[in-house]
Structures are given as structure tokens and as C-alpha cells.
Amino acid sequence: MFGIVRPCSHRLGEGLRAQWMAHLCGLCLALRRDHGQFARVVTNYDGLLVSVLTEAQAGPAQGARRTAGPCALRGMRTASVAQGEGARLAAAVSLVLASAKVRDHVADRDGLLARGPVALAARRVATSWGRAGARTGAAVGFDTGVLVDAVDRQTGIEALAGHGTPLLTVTEPTETATAAAFAHTAVLADRPGNAGPLAEAGRLFGRLAHLLDAVEDREADARSGAWNPLAATGTSLTEARRLADDALHGIRLALREVDFADGRLVHLLFAHELSRSVDRAFGGHACGHAPEASFGPPPGHRAPPVPGNPYGDPFGGEPPRPDKRGFWAGCAAALGVCCTCKVCCADEYEGPWSRKRREGCCGNCDCSCCEACQCCECLECCSCCDC
């Protein structure tokens, strides 16, 4: 369950936590119902934002929830879960993008995928997921071709990018894909006036997701020789942070123009949790617009460079992270993490594929508030504070 938006249950509070889990379980069960048990491995936090946006615009509706049976990830408890077109759109997007990710791993010959028989099996899985995503997308009126086209263009753009290439040229395909998915939630919710601002919010969210992934992977990519947008374009961390802060601000402004029936969960996720995700990726709370912004050790500290790493060691001797797992090894690790309930109950767990440290959904945190906007001290995004 990867993604950049990983809210802490303590910050969500009881009511919003129930909504969040309803969408998370709804996406997982929509994948199982329409595409089989194995498809559930593509469940991800960012994909379910599509389901959240759809319901936030449409409001409570008859049949939008159902009671699901016991699940190990819920401590063998039943739960009320989201169902309907929002969950199916989230499933379609998750399947198509997971299909593209598998094909990318095969092309890079990562891990076990360097072996012919394994690569062949992975290609079949990717093809199956791509077709399944297209079918589900068509069922809710969404053409997944825009996602496939974005993925195909991404490969060509990365092949041509070099020092001096604007970083936003590299992030454009991701922006286009997320803009289309976000805008279609307005169609599903019968709020056509929301399509424009949601497309803008989606475009900036895609930019932010691409930026944060590049920042978090830069050291591992440098050690393995893998392609990284920051290294390839010669973009500094300071500039990356500035772009991330601009995207955050733009998302908040765009969502102000959206007509929500109940926007509390959307507000918490996009105004609060996205900001925490940026801080987590950059390792601090500095703002990219401030002249004194710093993303490393104190001034005057000169850490020894890491061989082959164009960024040196920006965090002053942080121990290197282990290499990423291959696709199949990651799937096995994902099953282990899910079956042991670490995703929900552990303070931290190791990401199945990236091997990055992740926060458990119900782990301990330094929450300063337990409901969205109780204190509302998050700059201009909470100026209305009517949630």
C-alpha cells in the first residue's frame, strides 16, 4: 500500500478515520471482486484519493456503503466499506498504473525479472492488469488510454532528458494522468463545474508525487545507477523543494474552487497530510521559498561525498538504505506485511518494494490535534475554517 498520502489515525480522529478506512477497504475489495485476489496487491493510498474525491462531491448516498466480512488487516472485524463508481475508478487507475510499473521493471531487468521465464510471466500479469483496468474504466466512463499514453510518453521523455532539461518537462506525463483521473470524479459525482479545478489539483498532485518519489529515491538511484529526474536534469534539492511548495499552494487554491458536499476528509488529506509528506521527503520543515532553507546538516558541516552520488551525502552520514526488491520479491514481502498486520498496527514497517521505512496506519505519532482543523493553524488553507 504505497503512496505519498499516509495519514495517521490519531490525526484523523474517529469519524474521519472510519471514512478513510472505508475507502481503503473499498478499493481493495473492488479489486478482488472484479479482478481476483491477486489484483489486491495494487491497492495503494494515492489511488483511493479518487474514491475520496468522488464521495466528497456527491455526498452520502443510498448504497454507497456495505458491510464487509472479517479481514486480517482489520483484526478480523467487519467494517462498513465504500462501494460504487468512485471505488471502481480508483481500481481502474491503480491497475493501469501498476501494469505500467511492472512493464518498467521488466524493461529495466530488475532482480528476478532479468530471467526470461520470470519476465515473461510478469509481462502476462501486466497485460492482464492493463486490460482489466481498461474494462473497469470503460464501465465508469473513463478512458484509461490517457494513462497508457502518459506512461508511454514518460519513457521517451526520460530518454531525451539531460542537464538543463526543465524538471517540469519530466513530470508532465504524470501530471496529465492524475489530472484526468481527478477531473473524472466530477463526472461520477454529477458536478461538472468541479472538473476544471479538480483537473488543476490533479495536475499539481501528479507533479508533487513525481517530485517526492525522485527525492526519496535519489541516494538509492545514485548507488545503483538507476535513472533519477533530479540527477538527470541537474536539479538541486532547493529547487525541488520550491517546486513542491508551489504545488502544495496550487492544490489548496484549486480545491477552494471545488463544490463539496462534505470536504472535511479531502481538506485534511490535501491541505494537512500532503504538507507532512513533503516535510518527510525532504527531512525537515524548511520552506523552499525562504533564503535560509536548508535540507541537510548545519552550515559549515562538510560531509564526505558518496562515490557516484552527485548529491554527496546531504544528511550527514545517514546510513545507506538497502537496494529495492524486485517485483516478485516485493509481492512476497507485501503479503507478509499484510498478513502480519504491520501496515495497520506497527509504528514503522519496511516498504515491500522500496524497502523505505513507512509509518503504520495506527502507529504512534506526535499528533497535535485529533480532528481536522480543530486548531486550524495551517496558513492560508484554513482561512475559512468552516469544517
Salt bridges, closest charged atoms under 4 A:
ASP34 OD1 - ARG33 NE 3.58
ASP34 OD2 - ARG88 NE 3.53
GLU55 OE1 - HIS23 NE2 3.18
GLU55 OE2 - ARG65 NH1 2.39
ASP110 OD2 - HIS105 ND1 2.63
ASP149 OD2 - ARG153 NE 3.06
GLU172 OE1 - ARG153 NH1 2.55
GLU175 OE1 - ARG203 NH1 3.49
GLU175 OE2 - ARG207 NE 2.95
GLU200 OE2 - ARG203 NH2 2.71
GLU216 OE1 - LYS356 NZ 3.15
ASP217 OD2 - LYS324 NZ 3.32
ASP217 OD1 - LYS356 NZ 2.74
GLU219 OE2 - ARG218 NH2 3.69
GLU239 OE2 - ARG242 NH2 2.74
ASP245 OD1 - ARG241 NE 3.14
ASP246 OD2 - ARG242 NH1 2.90
ASP246 OD1 - HIS289 NE2 2.73
ASP259 OD2 - ARG191 NH1 2.64
ASP262 OD1 - ARG264 NE 3.23
GLU273 OE2 - ARG11 NE 2.91
GLU273 OE2 - ARG276 NH1 3.34
ASP279 OD1 - ARG241 NH2 3.02
ASP279 OD2 - HIS285 ND1 3.06
GLU348 OE1 - ARG357 NE 3.60
GLU350 OE1 - ARG325 NH2 2.77
GLU350 OE1 - ARG355 NE 3.51
GLU359 OE2 - ARG280 NH1 3.74
GLU380 OE2 - HIS249 ND1 3.10
GLU380 OE2 - ARG252 NH1 3.67
